[in-house]
C-alpha cells in the first residue's frame, strides 16, 4: 500500500513539477496549478481523496434543479475520473483512489481529469453562479 511519502512524491511530480503544493495540515495538501485550479488532496488510508470546490449553490429551486441536471449529465458523459457532488451548499468535484495499488499514472490521470473537467465546464456553469 502507498504511504504518505509516495503521495508527496506524486504531488511533486504533477505538472512536471510546476504545481505549487503546500501541506495545509497533516495529510492534507493544496495544489495550485499554473492554470489556476486549486485541488485539495487528502491522504486518508486506505484511500486518497482529490477534491475541487467548484461553486456555491444558486438560490431558487428551479435554478438548483437545472444545475443538478447539468451536473448529472456531466457525470454520465464527460467525467472519466470522479464526479460532481454536494458538500453543504457547495458544488464539489471529487475522486477517491485506493492506495493499495496506486501508481503515479493513475494519480496523475485523476488529477488531470478533475482539472480538465473544471476548465471545460466552468463556462457552462457560469450562469448558475451568483
N, C-alpha and C positions, 0 to 999 in steps of 0.2 A: 504494500500500500504506500502511496505517496505521502510524504510528510510536509511540514511547513517549509522546510528548506527547498524542496522541489518546487513548491508553488512560488516561492520568492525567485527562484531561478527562471521559471516560466515568465513571471512578470517582468524580469529584467530583459528578457528576450523579445517581448512584444514590440511591434512596430520597429523591428530591427534595433531595438534598444532605445528608441527615441521617445517612448511613452514616459510621462512624468508619473512616477509611482511613489506614494507615501503611505506608510503604515500609520493609520489614524488611531488605532488601538490594537492590542494584541490580536493577531489572526484576522485583521480587517484592514484592507488596503483601498485607497482611492487611486484609480488610474485615469489620468487625463491624457487623451490622445492629441496629436497635432491638429486634428480636425475639430477639436473642442468637445468631444464626447467625454463624459465622466462615468466610469464604470466602477462600482464597488465590488470587490472580491472578498468573500468571506470563507476562510478555511474552517470548516465545521465537520471534522471527521464523523462519518465515513464519506462526506461529500465536500465539494467546494461549490459555492453559490456565486454566480455573477448576476448583478442587478444594476439596472439603469432607471433612474426616476425620469419619467417622460413628461408628465404634466399633472396639474390639478384637475379634478373632475369639473366639468362645466356645470352651471346652475340649470335647473329645469329638467323635468323628467323626459321630455321629448328630445332635448339635446343629448342627454345622457344615453338614452336608448339608441339614438343614431350613432353616437360614439362607440357604444358597446358592439353594435352591429359591425361597424368598420373594423374594430379590433379583432373580433371573432373571425372576420373574413381574412385579415392578415394572418392570424394564427393558422388558418386552414390552408392558405395558398402561398404565403410568402416566406414563412419562417422555417429554416432548416433546423436551427437550434433555438430552444427557449420558447417563450410565449408571453403575450401581454396578460397582465392581471391587475388586480386592485390591491393596494396596501393603504388602508384607511380611505382617505379622499384623494389618493394619488394613483395615477396610472403608472405601472412599472413594467419593465421588460426584464424577464428573469430566466436564467437557465441554471440547472443543477447538474453537476457532473460527479460520477462516482470516482473516488480516489483509488480504488482497488487496482485498476489497470490503466489509469490516466497517463497519457503521454502529451508532449508539448503540442503535437499536431492537432490533437483533439481539443486541447485547451485553447489554442490559437483560433481554430475553426469556430468554436463557440463565441469567443471574444469578437472575432471579425463579423460573425453573423449578427450579433447584437448591435454592434456599432454601424454596420451597413443598413440594417433594418431601421435604426433610428434616423440615419441620414436620409434614407429613401422615403420614410413615412411621415416625417415631421411636416412637410409641406401640406400633405393631405389632412393632417390632424390640426393644422393651424386654425381653421375656422372654429374648432371646439375650445381653443384656449381663450381664457378671459384675462 
